[in-house]
Amino acid sequence: MRRLDLFRRPTLAAVAATATLTLAACGGSSAGAGTTTTQADEADCPGEVLDVVVSVSQWGAVVEQLGGDCTNVTTVLASSAVDPHDYEPTTADIAAFSDAELVVLNGADYDHWAADAVATLDPAPAVVDGAEVVGVEGEEHAEGEEHAEEEHAEEEHGHGGVNPHLWYSPEYVQDVAAAVTAQLSELSPDAADHFAEQAEAWETDLQPYLDELAALETAAAGRSYAATESVFQYTAEAIGLTDATPEGYRDAASNETDPAPGDVAAFEAALTDGSVDVLVYNSQTEGSVPEQLRAAAEAADVPVVEVTESAPDGESSFVSWQLSQLQQLSNALGGGQ
Ligand SMILES: [Zn+2]
């Protein structure tokens, strides 16, 4: 599935609760990254205001909410127009990292460019690495070992065996959020109560998402899905929806190699012989093969659920982004209204 028309992705405008400064226009970050910065409300912050840098938008919205009035949050890759794997940080990005008290990364080699940037900093900022927090590790690169570009170019959007889409796991999302709150409280102890309130508000906001997942566990029992890409895997596992994606295709997709014609044919057969209840379709990475599979699903009356790697354009809430996808799935499984 060589992604010739990679990333016909809609650009993502992160609209944070507080003042948002989009740096793209002022040349602060490379064109297309759409770097955003939210401003703290110093007057309302009971402690020291912290500068926080988040590598990718999937976590940016979460950190903004957890930081509340006491953080200036810069999200480097806030646009879905750029593949996180291919992203090369600009000097402005590196500078943002160097001014940060806290850096939040996804890890698992998903945003290796950010980990590389932080590794060069002395003194180093505090770091929350999502993959480390939840215990899934991408390929380790020995300290100082150069990342041979072709190594990553080869993989393109591949994930080399580890599924780095941590934000699709309800458990991982909560673990990473808790780690961020703990770090913020350590760095600004006088604002610890404020962060505790923000964490509580975040958990309250998350509840409809958790409730929908709980309801889906019933609807998903004994049902299966097949996916054009592995982004949704952790959510499917959380609700007990069986992955019926033909193995050959799944391996090719996760290693970012073109699925063999036989793999595509096997996928189409699974869509027409009733062994797949739902097609999970990543609408941010289109291409001839995914479109062919979508057509086969529609011809066989297999419902298609669209998911995205990062929040779609204009969607600044993690919860509403995820919830709308879960409701689609609930309807597809016949659980919805
Ligand atoms: Zn991915």
Boltz pocket constraint, residues with backbone or C-beta under 6 A from the ligand:
constraints:
  - pocket:
      binder: B
      contacts: [[A, 157], [A, 165], [A, 231], [A, 309]]
      max_distance: 6.0
